[in-house]
Amino acid sequence: LAAGVGAAYLLHLLLPVFVSTRQLAGATGLPVLGAVSMAWIERYQARRRRGGVLYAGCTVALIGVGAVLLFGSYIYNLVRALLT
């Protein structure tokens, strides 16, 4: 986890991203004459939405598997004790 955070921070330092014209002007010291906003085509919006749903589903599944692995033996023993 720490390696992932470190790699993301290193990429942020090496390849900076400017989210506003004010930030770009401050970093370069030059005036910014204009900006182009991101225009999403409908099919890309649908793909992005599907990706978000897929990511959320995988996250829930990962948490579920972790819970089963962490508490599985406890639940098994509890059910076994109740049935006997």
Order of alpha helices (4+ residues) and beta strands (2+ residues): alpha-alpha-alpha
